């Protein structure tokens, strides 16, 4: 078996498997074929087809086996996208509690001119 979380794109022939333990919640996108995914500690398995995505569980051994020749793309989370998503969730939460929209602003500090 090859390491699952070491390459950005994997080609997995029918009947072969790859495995690995992710250190973050990477997204696996099935580009071609069909794969069977087993995750340590989860009682059921997943069967994914081309176009499907799966978010890996950090710290858990994950095994992918190709039921049909498959190509899988590994997408790492984008820090900016993650922070934007967190900000949107917080704004939605606050809106739900207060009933008011939350406006994001940028504060600029103005200093007086000592020479003026």
N, C-alpha and C positions, 0 to 999 in steps of 0.2 A: 504494500500500500504506500502511496505517496502522501506527503503532508498536504492536508486540505487547505490550511490557512497560510501557506507560504507563497502561493502563486495568485496572480490577478485573474487568470483564466485557466480553466482545466478542461481537457478533453478526456472523457472517461469512456472506454470501449464497453460494449455490452458484457455484463457479467463481472466487470472489475469494480473495485472499490477504492475510495480514498478516505482518509480519516484525519482528524486533528482536534485539538482543544483550543478554541478561540479565547483570546484575552479581552475581547470587546464584542459588542453586538454587531458583527458584520452582517451584511445582507448578501445572500446567495441568490443570483438570478439565473434561472434555467434558460439558456439561449436556444438549445436544440435537444431533442430527445426526451427521455423520461428517467427520473431518478427516484430512488427509495432512500429516505433519510431516517436514521435512527439516532436518537439523542439519549445519552446516559441519564438515567433517572426519570425518563418519561416513558410511561407504559405503552403508548401507542406510537406507530410510525407514520411517516408522511410520504405520499406519492405525489411528486410534482412533475408537471409537463412544461414544455417550452412556453415562456412568458410568465410562469409562476415565480414568486420570490419567497424566501424563507429567511427569517432573522435568527442567526445563530445565538445560542445561549452561552454567555461567557463562562469559562471554567468547566464546561461539560464536554466530554468526548462526543464528537459528532462523526457519524459514518455515512457516506453517500455511496450507493451502489447503483450503477447504470442498468436499468431494465432494457433500455435501448441506447445505442450510441448517443452520448450526451456531451454537451458543452455547457460549462457553468462559469459564470462571471462572479467574482468577488468584489463587492462594493464596500469600501470603508466609509464610515460616517464622516461627514464634513462638519468640522467644529462650528463654522458659522451657521450652517443650517440647523444644527442641534440647538445652539443658543437662541436662534430666532424662534424655533419651535417652543422652547421653554418660555420665552417671553410672551408668545401668543397664548400659551396655556395659562400662565399667570394672569394675563389680562382678562382672559375668559373667566377664570375663577373669580377675580375681583369684581367683574361685571355681574356675575351671578350672585355674589354676596351683597353688593351695594346697589345694583340696578343701574349703575352709571358706567359709561364707557371710560376706558383708560386711554389717555393720550400719551404717546411717547414723545418726549421732547429732548432737545439738546440744549444744555445750559452753557452759555458763554460768559466768561468773567471779563468785565471791562475794568481796566485800571485808569486812574486819572493821570494826566500828563504832568509830570513834575516840572517840566520846562515851560509849560504854557502859562 
